[in-house]
Each structure stands twice: as structure tokens, then as C-alpha cells.
Amino acid sequence: MVAIRYVLLLMLITAALFSDIKSYKIRNKLTFTFMIIGLILAIMEGGVQGFLDSLLGIVIPFVLLIILYALRMLGAGDIKLFSAVGAVMGWQAIIWIMIYSFLAGGCIAVFVIGVNKNAKKRFAHIFNYLKCTFLTRSIQPYSDFEIKDKKSMLKMAYAILCGTIIFIIRKHISSV
């Protein structure tokens, strides 16, 4: 069953990445389909306990990441992608995949800033955001997802793919 989970996982993330690259969106049809597949697979493999594990894999990313969505630092499609991954892999795996994905996202962001040579602009943007938040004592959206400026947006699907690959590799190294 582990091999089936990995195949489903890579199919899901690859399709999500292509969708994100093409349209800047990760479609509900894709994520909800894999959530259902993940739940069914979990029931077949582990009964009620498997169902609960998969269900928690869906809920945990939503609960942990909703603040980033409210601040417009993360898109709804990214959260649903994490939830779909959690449905397929379970709650313990999704926690590690999220950690690895955010670390990978940080590395990718540093690389992109270096390539685009816009570190000064990016740091000014975050400084102004934090200053505005502090002075007004209110939290404003960090970015506008409707602006498709390729130099300022990081597609989280890349980071989720990297985080998933890191998880799979670490899982197999630790089991050897």
C-alpha cells in the first residue's frame, strides 16, 4: 500500500504543479478528488483508525495554515493541496511534509531573490508591511494574489513537491 500512496502522492503534486504553473490556481476538482481517494484508501487499509488518520491529515493543514491564508501569504489552493496530501499520507506525514515544504520554500525564495536581484525590493516590502502592521496595530493582507508578478510570487507547489520528495527520501533512509 505504501507504493500506491507514493504513486498517488506524486500524481497529485505533479498535476497541482502543472495547474499552478499554467493558471496560478490549484483546482478544487483535483484536491477534493485526492482527498476522497485518500480517505477511501485509508479505510481500506486501516478501517476506522485509518479513516481518522486520513481525516486528521485533511484537517491539520487547514487549522495550522488558515492564518497564513488570512494574511494572504498562502493561497487557498496551497492549503487544499496540503490537505489532499494529508488525506493520502495521514496526519503524521503531513506535519513533516509541511515542515520540509516551508524549509524548501525558504531556500527557493532565497534562490529566486538572488536570480532576480531584487533582495532590496523584497526586504523593503516586508519591512513596510511589518511597520504598517505595528503602527496601525492591525494585520493587513501581505500580498495580492491577483497580481501575477512573476518576480514577486513563489508558487508554493514547487516547495510542496520538494518537501514531499525530502519526506520520502528521509522516510526510506531512516527505515534502512
ROZA-682239 format. One record per residue (C-alpha): x negated, y, z; residue number from 1; residue in one letter. Coordinates in Angstrom, 2 decimals, m for minus. Example, Ala and Ser with C-alpha at 12.3 -4.5 7.8 and 13.67 -1.06 7.14 Angstrom:
ROZA-682239
       xx       yy       zz   nr  rest
   m12.30    m4.50     7.80    1     A
   m13.67    m1.06     7.14    2     S
END
This chain:
ROZA-682239
       xx       yy       zz   nr  rest
     0.00     0.00     0.00    1     M
    m2.93     2.35     0.60    2     V
    m3.88     2.24    m3.08    3     A
    m0.29     3.08    m4.05    4     I
    m0.33     6.05    m1.67    5     R
    m3.60     7.34    m3.17    6     Y
    m2.30     6.98    m6.73    7     V
     0.92     8.81    m5.82    8     L
    m1.07    11.46    m4.00    9     L
    m3.39    12.15    m6.91   10     L
    m0.45    12.19    m9.35   11     M
     1.35    14.71    m7.16   12     L
    m1.59    17.04    m6.69   13     I
    m2.69    16.88   m10.32   14     T
     0.84    17.71   m11.53   15     A
     1.11    20.51    m8.96   16     A
    m2.24    21.95   m10.01   17     L
    m1.27    21.98   m13.69   18     F
     2.06    23.60   m12.83   19     S
     0.33    26.22   m10.69   20     D
    m2.21    26.99   m13.41   21     I
     0.47    27.25   m16.10   22     K
     3.24    29.15   m14.30   23     S
     1.88    30.27   m10.90   24     Y
     4.54    28.04    m9.36   25     K
     4.75    24.55    m7.91   26     I
     8.20    23.28    m8.82   27     R
    10.70    22.03    m6.24   28     N
    11.57    19.15    m8.56   29     K
     8.01    17.87    m8.21   30     L
     7.58    18.36    m4.46   31     T
    11.02    17.12    m3.44   32     F
    10.70    14.06    m5.67   33     T
     7.46    13.11    m3.94   34     F
     8.95    13.82    m0.51   35     M
    11.69    11.30    m1.28   36     I
     9.21     8.79    m2.72   37     I
     7.02     9.22     0.37   38     G
     9.95     8.61     2.71   39     L
    11.07     5.52     0.79   40     I
     7.53     4.12     0.73   41     L
     7.17     4.76     4.46   42     A
    10.44     2.98     5.22   43     I
     9.42     0.01     3.08   44     M
     6.05    m0.20     4.81   45     E
     6.85     0.70     8.40   46     G
    10.61     0.80     8.92   47     G
    11.89     3.43    11.33   48     V
     8.39     4.24    12.61   49     Q
     7.15     4.70     9.05   50     G
    10.12     6.96     8.30   51     F
     9.37     9.12    11.36   52     L
     5.68     9.31    10.43   53     D
     6.57    10.45     6.92   54     S
     9.25    12.86     8.17   55     L
     6.75    14.46    10.54   56     L
     4.38    14.71     7.58   57     G
     7.01    16.85     5.88   58     I
     7.90    19.00     8.90   59     V
     4.43    19.72    10.36   60     I
     3.10    21.73     7.37   61     P
     6.28    23.80     7.32   62     F
     6.09    24.56    11.06   63     V
     2.35    25.32    11.03   64     L
     2.28    27.35     7.80   65     L
     5.52    29.34     7.89   66     I
     3.71    32.31     9.44   67     I
     1.27    32.41     6.51   68     L
     4.25    32.37     4.16   69     Y
     5.96    35.20     6.06   70     A
     2.76    37.24     5.74   71     L
     2.65    36.41     2.01   72     R
    m0.74    34.78     2.44   73     M
     0.56    31.44     1.17   74     L
     3.28    30.63    m1.32   75     G
     6.35    28.52    m0.60   76     A
     5.24    26.05    m3.28   77     G
     1.95    25.51    m1.45   78     D
     3.78    24.70     1.78   79     I
     6.14    22.32    m0.05   80     K
     3.11    20.69    m1.69   81     L
     1.56    20.12     1.74   82     F
     4.91    18.69     2.90   83     S
     5.08    16.35    m0.11   84     A
     1.52    15.20     0.61   85     V
     2.56    14.69     4.24   86     G
     5.54    12.59     3.14   87     A
     3.27    10.30     1.13   88     V
     0.37    10.15     3.62   89     M
     2.00    10.68     7.04   90     G
     1.61    13.28     9.75   91     W
    m1.90    12.45    10.94   92     Q
    m3.31    12.54     7.43   93     A
    m1.63    15.83     6.53   94     I
    m3.19    17.58     9.50   95     I
    m6.67    16.57     8.30   96     W
    m5.82    17.34     4.67   97     I
    m4.65    20.83     5.69   98     M
    m7.87    21.45     7.65   99     I
   m10.05    20.28     4.75  100     Y
    m7.92    22.25     2.27  101     S
    m8.31    25.53     4.15  102     F
   m12.05    24.97     4.52  103     L
   m12.27    24.21     0.80  104     A
   m10.14    27.28     0.08  105     G
   m12.58    29.43     2.02  106     G
   m15.51    28.03     0.04  107     C
   m13.65    28.54    m3.24  108     I
   m12.77    32.11    m2.25  109     A
   m16.41    32.93    m1.48  110     V
   m17.43    31.45    m4.84  111     F
   m14.72    33.39    m6.72  112     V
   m15.67    36.64    m4.98  113     I
   m19.29    36.02    m5.92  114     G
   m18.45    35.30    m9.56  115     V
   m16.09    38.29    m9.83  116     N
   m18.48    40.52    m7.90  117     K
   m15.56    42.09    m6.08  118     N
   m16.53    41.46    m2.44  119     A
   m16.39    45.17    m1.62  120     K
   m12.85    45.46    m3.02  121     K
   m11.65    42.29    m1.23  122     R
   m13.16    43.30     2.13  123     F
   m11.69    46.82     1.76  124     A
    m8.27    45.23     1.10  125     H
    m8.40    43.07     4.23  126     I
    m9.80    45.93     6.31  127     F
    m6.97    48.24     5.19  128     N
    m4.43    45.50     5.85  129     Y
    m5.71    44.94     9.39  130     L
    m5.94    48.70    10.03  131     K
    m2.36    49.22     8.83  132     C
    m1.13    46.29    10.93  133     T
    m2.92    47.61    14.02  134     F
    m1.86    51.26    13.60  135     L
     1.79    50.54    12.78  136     T
     1.98    47.63    15.21  137     R
     3.92    45.73    12.59  138     S
     2.97    42.88    10.35  139     I
     3.31    43.64     6.66  140     Q
     3.01    41.17     3.76  141     P
    m0.67    40.62     2.94  142     Y
    m0.25    40.29    m0.80  143     S
     2.36    40.44    m3.50  144     D
     2.76    37.10    m5.30  145     F
     4.44    38.82    m8.20  146     E
     1.12    40.46    m9.14  147     I
    m0.74    37.92   m11.26  148     K
    m4.21    39.49   m10.97  149     D
    m6.49    36.53   m11.57  150     K
    m9.39    38.22    m9.77  151     K
    m7.48    38.59    m6.52  152     S
    m5.40    35.39    m6.35  153     M
    m6.64    32.00    m5.26  154     L
    m4.49    29.08    m6.33  155     K
    m4.18    27.01    m3.18  156     M
    m3.50    23.90    m5.30  157     A
    m7.25    23.81    m6.10  158     Y
    m8.04    23.84    m2.40  159     A
    m5.40    21.19    m1.65  160     I
    m6.91    18.95    m4.33  161     L
   m10.38    19.44    m2.82  162     C
    m9.07    18.88     0.72  163     G
    m7.33    15.69    m0.35  164     T
   m10.46    14.35    m2.04  165     I
   m12.53    15.18     1.06  166     I
    m9.94    13.37     3.21  167     F
   m10.01    10.26     1.04  168     I
   m13.82    10.17     0.95  169     I
   m14.13    10.73     4.74  170     R
   m11.48     8.09     5.42  171     K
   m13.39     5.50     3.38  172     H
   m16.79     6.45     4.79  173     I
   m15.52     6.15     8.37  174     S
   m13.88     2.77     7.66  175     S
   m17.08     1.26     6.24  176     V
END
